[in-house]
Amino acid sequence: MNARQLVSVNGAEWLDVEVKARVAGRTIPQQVRALCGLAARGVVGGTVPREDTSTARRPIRALERRAITVPLTDPEREQLVGEARQAATTLAQYMRTRCGFKPRNSSLPGTDEREDEEDDAWEILNRLGLNPQDYFPPNE
């Protein structure tokens, strides 16, 4: 049986993963598996056809919520659940940090965590050579 885990990201993080996936010749889920230290296969037990990430709807806002579905084998999932338990966190949060994303427990407007997320997104967009102002509407 195959398992799947959602890894939640914001728009800036998604764009960053998309670029890394394109450079590595991988799909976005394959790239997230690789970032998490797992074999970068797409479909558990088989091959996945190359997906054209350029046709996927790209985020238009830096903090737009996205979820990347990561296929896992049952043993991989069991191992990750155990590691998350030892780290005293949820599997979803553990996957984020294992993949190199910063922990996000809350991102409500007006909180310090939201300001940190905005700063991180701004930095990612700059690093990608994008104009961050294009991804932050004036009212955000």
N, C-alpha and C positions, 0 to 999 in steps of 0.2 A: 504494500500500500504506500502511496505517496502522500507527503504532507506539504503544506504551503504555509509560509509565514509572511505577513505584511510588514514591510519596513516603511514607516511614515517619514516623509521628507517634506520640506517646503519647496517652493518653486526654484529658488536659487540652488538648493542642494540637488534638485532633479536636473537642472541644467548642467551642473558640474559633473554629475554621474553620466549624463548623456555624452558630454565631450570625452570623458575618460573611456567610455564604452566604444565610441567611434574610433578613437585613437588605437584602442586595443583590438578592434575588429570583433567586438562582442555585442550582444544585446544588453539592454539595461539590466534585466534580471541576472544575466551571466556576470556582468560587471559587479553587481552588488554581492553576489556569491564570492567573487574573487576578493573584493574589499573585506569581506568577512572572514577570509582565510579558508574558504571552501573551494573545491574544484569548480571551475567556471563553466559547468555544463548548464544547458538550458532546461531540458526536460529530464526528469529523473528516469534513468533506464533507457534513454534514447537520445537522438540528436534533435536539435531544434532548427527549423529553417531560419535563415538570417532575416531579421525583421528590419524594415527600413524605418529607423527612428525619426527620419526627417518628416515622415507623414503623420507622426503622432502629434497631437495637439500640445504645443509647447506652452509652458506656463507664461502667463502675461503679467503676473504679480509675483514679487519676491517671496511673499509669505503664503502664497497659494498652497493649500494642503494637497498632498499627493500620497499615494501608497504604491509601493513597488512590491509585486507578488514574487516571492523568492521560493522556488521549489526546493524541497528538502526530502531526503530519504527519512524513513522512520528512525533509523539509528542516529542520523545527524540531528534530528529534532530532539530525540531523547537526550543526547549529549548536550545540546544547547540549553534545554530546559534545566538540566542539572547544573550547568555552569551559571545560568541566570539565578537559580536558587541560591547557589553559593555566594554570588555577588549581591544577594538580597535585593533583587530587582525583578521586573517583569521580563518575559522573553522578548517582547517588543522593544523595550528600552535597552535590553542587553544587546539585541541585534543592532540597534542604532549605534551604540558605542563601539561594539566590535567592528563595525564597518567604518569607523572613523568619524561618525557624526557626533556632534555634541549632544549630551542628554537634554531632553525637553520634557519636563514634567508638567509644565503649564506654560501657556503663552497668551494669557489674557491681556488685552490692551491695557496699558497703564501700569503694567508690572515690570519689575527689573528684568525678569526672564524675557519678556517681550522685547525690551530695549536691547538685550544681549542678542536675541535672535535677529533683530533688525540690523544690528552692527555686523554680525556674522554674515548675513545675506549680502549686505553692502560690499563687504570684503570679497566674498566669493564672486560676485558680479564684476567687480573691478578686476580681479585676477583673470577672469574669463575675457576681459577686454570689452565688456558690455557697459553701457551707461546705466548705473544703478537708478538714476532718477526716472528712467523709462519704466522701471519695475515697481516703483513706489508712487502710487497716485497721491496727489496733493493732500488728500484728506486722511492719509495714513500716518 
